Amino acid sequence: MNWISVNEQLPPLKQHVLLSCYGRVIYGRLESEDGNMGYPVFKICDSVGEERPIVLETTVHNEFTTSRITAWMPLPEPYKN
């Protein structure tokens, strides 16, 4: 799997994905394609595989948020024995 730039394509709405943010990999989902002044809104989650409380809500282009989402990747398939 390769990273997909948010400038090229956004992830499907409400689907959990891996997100790249300032060189770190985090887990979250796209909540709205135009939720904050026309910019995408991502919700960052605590844990993969569970619906946990939201830690942070951020936009792609807002310089004043603590996170800046630059790319995303689908989640890998879970390990099967």
N, CA, C and O atoms as a DFTB+ gen file, in Angstrom:
324 C
 N C O
     1  1       0.829      -1.184       0.000
     2  2       0.000       0.000       0.000
     3  2       0.873       1.246       0.000
     4  3       1.939       1.277       0.616
     5  1       0.416       2.246      -0.683
     6  2       1.137       3.508      -0.755
     7  2       0.291       4.626      -0.161
     8  3      -0.937       4.553      -0.143
     9  1       0.968       5.659       0.324
    10  2       0.285       6.833       0.842
    11  2      -0.371       7.590      -0.314
    12  3       0.175       7.658      -1.416
    13  1      -1.544       8.153      -0.047
    14  2      -2.287       8.940      -1.030
    15  2      -2.362      10.363      -0.493
    16  3      -2.841      10.577       0.620
    17  1      -1.904      11.317      -1.254
    18  2      -1.936      12.709      -0.834
    19  2      -3.385      13.195      -0.722
    20  3      -4.209      12.895      -1.585
    21  1      -3.692      13.943       0.338
    22  2      -5.042      14.500       0.469
    23  2      -5.314      15.549      -0.604
    24  3      -6.470      15.885      -0.862
    25  1      -4.264      16.068      -1.227
    26  2      -4.441      17.005      -2.333
    27  2      -4.888      16.294      -3.605
    28  3      -5.512      16.898      -4.476
    29  1      -4.561      14.994      -3.706
    30  2      -4.963      14.204      -4.875
    31  2      -6.332      13.567      -4.684
    32  3      -7.164      13.571      -5.591
    33  1      -6.556      13.015      -3.482
    34  2      -7.799      12.283      -3.225
    35  2      -8.025      12.202      -1.717
    36  3      -7.087      11.967      -0.955
    37  1      -9.256      12.396      -1.297
    38  2      -9.613      12.237       0.109
    39  2     -10.078      10.804       0.355
    40  3     -10.571      10.154      -0.566
    41  1      -9.931      10.305       1.575
    42  2     -10.450       8.964       1.868
    43  2     -11.973       8.966       1.857
    44  3     -12.591      10.028       1.932
    45  1     -12.580       7.791       1.763
    46  2     -14.045       7.723       1.824
    47  2     -14.550       8.277       3.160
    48  3     -13.907       8.095       4.194
    49  1     -15.692       8.946       3.133
    50  2     -16.280       9.493       4.351
    51  2     -16.527       8.401       5.387
    52  3     -16.990       7.309       5.057
    53  1     -16.212       8.711       6.644
    54  2     -16.497       7.869       7.816
    55  2     -15.748       6.540       7.829
    56  3     -15.989       5.720       8.715
    57  1     -14.849       6.302       6.876
    58  2     -14.077       5.056       6.852
    59  2     -12.772       5.272       7.597
    60  3     -12.044       6.221       7.308
    61  1     -12.467       4.397       8.556
    62  2     -11.229       4.522       9.310
    63  2     -10.028       4.203       8.419
    64  3     -10.023       3.216       7.683
    65  1      -9.023       5.053       8.503
    66  2      -7.811       4.917       7.692
    67  2      -6.601       5.321       8.540
    68  3      -6.746       5.842       9.645
    69  1      -5.420       5.073       8.002
    70  2      -4.205       5.614       8.593
    71  2      -3.974       6.995       7.997
    72  3      -4.193       7.212       6.805
    73  1      -3.533       7.923       8.830
    74  2      -3.301       9.288       8.389
    75  2      -1.858       9.676       8.679
    76  3      -1.304       9.298       9.711
    77  1      -1.254      10.424       7.775
    78  2       0.095      10.950       7.982
    79  2      -0.024      12.408       8.397
    80  3      -0.681      13.214       7.737
    81  1       0.629      12.724       9.506
    82  2       0.525      14.050      10.080
    83  2       1.872      14.426      10.675
    84  3       2.297      13.840      11.671
    85  1       2.554      15.409      10.066
    86  2       3.886      15.822      10.518
    87  2       4.834      14.632      10.700
    88  3       5.574      14.569      11.682
    89  1       4.808      13.703       9.761
    90  2       5.722      12.559       9.805
    91  2       5.316      11.460      10.758
    92  3       6.066      10.500      10.932
    93  1       4.157      11.564      11.381
    94  2       3.663      10.523      12.281
    95  2       2.474       9.831      11.650
    96  3       1.762      10.421      10.837
    97  1       2.260       8.586      12.023
    98  2       1.112       7.840      11.540
    99  2       0.074       7.815      12.655
   100  3       0.364       7.406      13.779
   101  1      -1.140       8.259      12.328
   102  2      -2.230       8.266      13.291
   103  2      -3.443       7.595      12.665
   104  3      -3.454       7.308      11.468
   105  1      -4.458       7.350      13.474
   106  2      -5.642       6.631      13.056
   107  2      -6.841       7.567      13.139
   108  3      -7.021       8.254      14.145
   109  1      -7.654       7.601      12.103
   110  2      -8.819       8.463      12.142
   111  2      -9.699       8.252      10.936
   112  3      -9.604       7.248      10.229
   113  1     -10.571       9.242      10.717
   114  2     -11.500       9.147       9.587
   115  2     -11.861      10.545       9.106
   116  3     -11.759      11.521       9.848
   117  1     -12.282      10.620       7.857
   118  2     -12.766      11.868       7.282
   119  2     -14.222      12.031       7.698
   120  3     -15.060      11.184       7.391
   121  1     -14.521      13.126       8.400
   122  2     -15.878      13.400       8.868
   123  2     -16.674      14.207       7.857
   124  3     -17.867      13.971       7.670
   125  1     -16.023      15.152       7.210
   126  2     -16.719      16.026       6.278
   127  2     -15.729      16.529       5.232
   128  3     -14.590      16.862       5.557
   129  1     -16.166      16.582       3.992
   130  2     -15.289      17.084       2.932
   131  2     -15.207      18.598       2.925
   132  3     -14.263      19.168       2.377
   133  1     -16.180      19.251       3.525
   134  2     -16.179      20.713       3.518
   135  2     -16.751      21.272       4.823
   136  3     -17.615      22.149       4.805
   137  1     -16.273      20.770       5.925
   138  2     -16.846      21.108       7.209
   139  2     -16.330      22.371       7.864
   140  3     -17.044      22.957       8.677
   141  1     -15.138      22.815       7.555
   142  2     -14.561      23.970       8.231
   143  2     -14.085      24.967       7.179
   144  3     -12.994      24.824       6.628
   145  1     -14.900      25.964       6.909
   146  2     -14.564      26.976       5.906
   147  2     -14.242      26.337       4.557
   148  3     -13.385      26.827       3.822
   149  1     -14.929      25.247       4.237
   150  2     -14.736      24.582       2.960
   151  2     -13.621      23.562       2.935
   152  3     -13.389      22.945       1.896
   153  1     -12.912      23.358       4.056
   154  2     -11.815      22.398       4.114
   155  2     -12.259      21.094       4.747
   156  3     -13.187      21.090       5.556
   157  1     -11.613      19.976       4.395
   158  2     -11.966      18.682       4.976
   159  2     -11.735      18.672       6.493
   160  3     -10.805      19.298       7.003
   161  1     -12.603      17.948       7.189
   162  2     -12.469      17.781       8.633
   163  2     -12.208      16.310       8.933
   164  3     -12.980      15.441       8.527
   165  1     -11.126      16.040       9.639
   166  2     -10.770      14.692      10.071
   167  2     -10.993      14.567      11.567
   168  3     -10.758      15.514      12.318
   169  1     -11.447      13.399      12.000
   170  2     -11.525      13.095      13.423
   171  2     -10.466      12.047      13.722
   172  3     -10.398      11.002      13.075
   173  1      -9.650      12.348      14.709
   174  2      -8.556      11.463      15.085
   175  2      -9.025      10.598      16.246
   176  3      -9.595      11.106      17.211
   177  1      -8.785       9.283      16.154
   178  2      -9.273       8.340      17.163
   179  2      -8.120       7.796      18.003
   180  3      -6.951       7.900      17.629
   181  1      -8.479       7.215      19.145
   182  2      -7.498       6.664      20.080
   183  2      -6.913       5.336      19.628
   184  3      -5.720       5.093      19.807
   185  1      -7.733       4.477      19.047
   186  2      -7.323       3.096      18.866
   187  2      -7.874       2.517      17.577
   188  3      -8.986       2.853      17.172
   189  1      -7.115       1.657      16.935
   190  2      -7.573       0.961      15.738
   191  2      -8.489      -0.176      16.165
   192  3      -8.202      -0.875      17.136
   193  1      -9.576      -0.361      15.451
   194  2     -10.456      -1.486      15.706
   195  2     -11.584      -1.206      16.682
   196  3     -12.489      -2.029      16.816
   197  1     -11.559      -0.085      17.359
   198  2     -12.616       0.265      18.294
   199  2     -13.069       1.687      18.012
   200  3     -12.296       2.520      17.538
   201  1     -14.311       1.947      18.305
   202  2     -14.797       3.316      18.232
   203  2     -14.576       3.926      19.607
   204  3     -15.333       3.660      20.541
   205  1     -13.554       4.732      19.727
   206  2     -13.168       5.326      20.999
   207  2     -13.479       6.811      20.973
   208  3     -13.812       7.358      19.921
   209  1     -13.376       7.462      22.109
   210  2     -13.621       8.908      22.124
   211  2     -12.692       9.647      21.162
   212  3     -11.540       9.263      20.962
   213  1     -13.210      10.685      20.592
   214  2     -12.435      11.505      19.671
   215  2     -11.400      12.298      20.459
   216  3     -11.723      12.903      21.481
   217  1     -10.176      12.296      19.993
   218  2      -9.104      13.020      20.652
   219  2      -8.973      14.426      20.082
   220  3      -8.768      15.384      20.828
   221  1      -9.090      14.551      18.777
   222  2      -8.799      15.819      18.130
   223  2      -9.596      15.929      16.846
   224  3      -9.771      14.942      16.132
   225  1     -10.070      17.099      16.555
   226  2     -10.699      17.367      15.261
   227  2      -9.848      18.418      14.570
   228  3      -9.499      19.429      15.181
   229  1      -9.514      18.200      13.330
   230  2      -8.595      19.095      12.640
   231  2      -8.980      19.255      11.181
   232  3      -9.776      18.477      10.655
   233  1      -8.429      20.244      10.539
   234  2      -8.632      20.438       9.108
   235  2      -7.298      20.286       8.389
   236  3      -6.235      20.385       9.002
   237  1      -7.364      20.049       7.101
   238  2      -6.152      19.852       6.317
   239  2      -5.334      21.136       6.216
   240  3      -4.112      21.096       6.357
   241  1      -5.982      22.264       5.976
   242  2      -5.252      23.478       5.636
   243  2      -5.193      24.524       6.743
   244  3      -4.646      25.603       6.518
   245  1      -5.723      24.254       7.903
   246  2      -5.713      25.233       8.976
   247  2      -4.386      25.183       9.716
   248  3      -4.102      24.205      10.408
   249  1      -3.583      26.205       9.584
   250  2      -2.251      26.237      10.188
   251  2      -2.291      26.332      11.705
   252  3      -1.274      26.122      12.365
   253  1      -3.457      26.647      12.265
   254  2      -3.547      26.861      13.704
   255  2      -3.920      25.616      14.480
   256  3      -4.003      25.667      15.707
   257  1      -4.148      24.504      13.811
   258  2      -4.440      23.266      14.525
   259  2      -3.135      22.590      14.918
   260  3      -2.076      22.914      14.381
   261  1      -3.211      21.653      15.853
   262  2      -2.005      20.958      16.299
   263  2      -1.597      19.857      15.338
   264  3      -0.483      19.343      15.437
   265  1      -2.461      19.482      14.418
   266  2      -2.143      18.420      13.463
   267  2      -2.441      18.899      12.050
   268  3      -3.368      19.678      11.830
   269  1      -1.663      18.435      11.114
   270  2      -1.890      18.751       9.705
   271  2      -1.849      17.441       8.927
   272  3      -0.791      16.827       8.785
   273  1      -2.976      17.030       8.437
   274  2      -3.099      15.778       7.695
   275  2      -2.600      16.022       6.272
   276  3      -3.093      16.911       5.578
   277  1      -1.618      15.226       5.841
   278  2      -1.063      15.404       4.499
   279  2      -1.347      14.239       3.559
   280  3      -1.376      14.411       2.341
   281  1      -1.558      13.039       4.133
   282  2      -1.781      11.861       3.293
   283  2      -2.550      10.815       4.095
   284  3      -2.666      10.911       5.317
   285  1      -3.068       9.823       3.393
   286  2      -3.799       8.744       4.052
   287  2      -3.524       7.428       3.344
   288  3      -2.989       7.398       2.236
   289  1      -3.909       6.320       4.019
   290  2      -3.717       4.981       3.485
   291  2      -4.820       4.083       4.076
   292  3      -5.153       4.214       5.254
   293  1      -5.382       3.181       3.272
   294  2      -6.373       2.245       3.837
   295  2      -5.729       1.393       4.931
   296  3      -4.518       1.169       4.926
   297  1      -6.555       0.923       5.868
   298  2      -6.046       0.029       6.902
   299  2      -5.674      -1.313       6.288
   300  3      -6.343      -1.770       5.361
   301  1      -4.624      -1.951       6.785
   302  2      -4.284      -3.281       6.297
   303  2      -5.301      -4.296       6.800
   304  3      -6.023      -4.037       7.763
   305  1      -5.356      -5.446       6.148
   306  2      -6.216      -6.526       6.603
   307  2      -5.700      -7.053       7.949
   308  3      -4.487      -7.124       8.147
   309  1      -6.594      -7.423       8.879
   310  2      -6.138      -7.978      10.150
   311  2      -5.423      -9.310       9.941
   312  3      -5.701     -10.027       8.979
   313  1      -4.520      -9.630      10.828
   314  2      -3.791     -10.901      10.790
   315  2      -4.757     -12.056      11.031
   316  3      -5.628     -11.968      11.897
   317  1      -4.609     -13.123      10.279
   318  2      -5.453     -14.328      10.452
   319  2      -4.549     -15.510      10.679
   320  3      -3.562     -15.692       9.966
   321  1      -4.886     -16.337      11.693
   322  2      -4.075     -17.548      11.956
   323  2      -4.494     -18.655      11.046
   324  3      -3.936     -19.751      11.110
